[in-house]
Amino acid sequence: MSWRNWIDGAGCRFAAIGVLSLALAGCFQPMYGELPVGGGPSLRDALRDVEIAEIEGRVGQEIRNDIIFELTGGDGNPAGAPFRLTMTISTRTQTPIVDPTTGISQIDTVGLTVNYRLIDIATKKLVLTDSALARVSVDRSMQRFARLRGIRDAENRAAKEVAQQIRARLATYFLTRT
């Protein structure tokens, strides 16, 4: 194979790759960009159009606050939004590791499961149902109040993780709906 033939073959390949890249460049859209989604609002605006329903309990309120912040960036819960997110929460604390000599557990695992539903207010139609789950471990202390505070901190970390999962799933829904 001569040097000239190699350049001609490689040049054709690079030209084909360049043409293909330019043709596919319009197919991709940044997920959190300001471009409109399907001719409608941007993803950021679509996420701000979700009202988060009240949730009972301390952990429920923590999740609600985290989701509101994730969706609106701190602007607060929009009243009268076209979509409403309702959630049911279950928490569970387990002690999977027990010291065999003392019989005392060393680590607690806090589990948080959130089942959520997105409802289109105008049509009263359920448009999305899913669940998010987080497991967070915490060292168990012999001091009662330190253990309770550790579990509370673990619940807060799990709430933040679940809120991020829900935001990602809602973003996917708003990007893919027609």
N, C-alpha and C positions, 0 to 999 in steps of 0.2 A: 504494500500500500504506500503510495507516494504521499509526500507531505501536502501537496496541493489537494489531493482527494480527501485527506483527513480534515483539512480546513473547510472544504466545501460541505462535507458531511456534518461536521460539528457546527458550522455556521447555520445550516438548515435546522439542526436540532434546537439551537438557541433561539432562532427566529420563531420556530413553532412553539417553544415554551413561552416566549414573550407574548405572542398573539393569544395563546390560551390563557395566560395570566390576565391580560387586559380584558378578555371576554368574560372571565369569571369575577373580575374585580367588582362589578356592580351587584353581584349576588350576595355579598356579605354586608351586614349592617352592624355597627357597634351596639351592643346590648343596652348600655346605659347612655347612649348618645342623645343628642337633641333632635335627631331626625324623626319625622312622624312615623308611626307604626301603621302601615297599611293605609296611609292617607289620613289617619286620625291623629290623636294626641301622641306626644312622645311617651316613652315608657315611664319616665319620671312623673309626668302628669297623670298617666293612667294609674300608677300606684297610689297617687295622692287622692284618687277617687274611690278609695275603699274605706268605709267606716268600720271601726272595730267595735263589736258589741261588748257590753260589760261582762266581766268574768268574776265569779265569786272567789274569795280567799286571797291570801297574801301572794301565793305563787301565781295565781291567775292574774292578779293585778300587775305583777312584775312582768309576766309575759305580754300582757296587753300594752304596757308602757313601752317595752322593748320593740314590739311590732309597730306601734304608732311611730316611734322614732325611726325605725328602719324604713318605713314606707314614706314618711313625710319629711324626714330630715330634721325633725324637731318643730314642725309647724303646728302640731296638735292634731287631734282627731277631727276629720271633716264631718260636719253635721249635714245631713241631707245628701250624702254622696250617692252615686248611682249603684254602688255595690256595697254589700254588708258582709263582713266576715264574722261568723260565729264559731265558738270553740268549746270543746269539752276537754277537761284536763284530768289526768290521773298521775299521781306521784307515788313513788315506792322507794323505800330505803332498805337495802339489804346489807348484810355483813358477810361477804364471801370468804374472808381470810380470818381464821381463828388461830391464835397461838396454841399449839398443842400442849405446852407445859402448864400454862396458866388458864387456858380455856376462855380467854378474853379476846374479843375481836380486835383486829388491828386497823382495819380499813372498812369504811362504810361506802356503799355505792348508792348514789341517788339516781333514780330513774324517773324520767319525765316523759309522758306520752300525751300528745295533743292531737285530737281529731278535730279537723276544721272543715267548714263549709263556706263557700263563696256564693252569695245569692245576688242575682240581678234584681234590683228593687223594682224596676219598671215592669218586668214581666213576671215577677215573683217566682222565677225559675232558678233552680239549683244548677249552677254552671260549673262548679268544681268542688270535689270532695277528696280529701287526702288526710294523711297523718304525718306527724313529725315526731321524732323521738331522740332523746339525748340521755346519755349515761355519763355521770361524772363521779369520780372517786374522791374521797377525802380521808385523811388520816384521822383515826379515832383517838380522842384524848381521854385520859382518865378523869379529867375535870368535866363536870356535867355541863356548865355553861359554855366552856370552850367547845365541847362536842356539839351543842345546839347551834352555836354560831358557825361552826364549820359546816354543818348540814345546811344552814340557811345560805351561806356563801355558795355552796355547791348547787343549791336550788337556783340561785341567781345566775350562776354560770350556765346551768342547763337551760334556763329561760332564755338567755341571750342566744345560745346556740340554736334553740328551737325557732326563735324569731328570725334568725338569719336563714334557716331552712325554709320557713314559710315565705319569706320575702323572695327567695330564689324561685320557689314554685309559682308564686303569683306572677313574677316577672316572666316566667316561661309561658304561663297561660296568656298574659296580655300580648306577648310577642307572637304567639301562634294562633290566636283566635282570628277569625275572618270577619 
